């Protein structure tokens, strides 16, 4: 009887997480890995942009308040690269002012989550829904 290899759809999805808070980044990375995602991490915007072109992730998850280059610049530079025009960019930030949210979305963010309103497992669930994964 032939074996059927079971592969989770999530296993083929790579998330690039750009978060300067190591504790929070560890929590997010752990939650995503538990769901079968591959996670690459950067702790500042500059490093994140370099990793973006090298790693070619399926989704970018980033904070706005980052060292070297903030999240707004990361979104702008990511969208300026034709390779990443359609890649989902999800912002996770404590900046909850309408102006910050509107700015991120106008620069090309796909969605904006306020950290205080979502626990990491809810963020993972939203990303899975984005990719239409169960």
Secondary structure, DSSP 8 states (H G I E B T S, - for coil): --------GGGG-EEEEE-S-HHHHHHHHHHHHHTT-EEEEESBHHHHHHHHHHH--SEEEE-SS-BSS-HHHHHHHHHHSGGGSSSEEEEEES---HHHHHHHHHHT-SEEEEGGG--HHHHHHHHHHHTT--
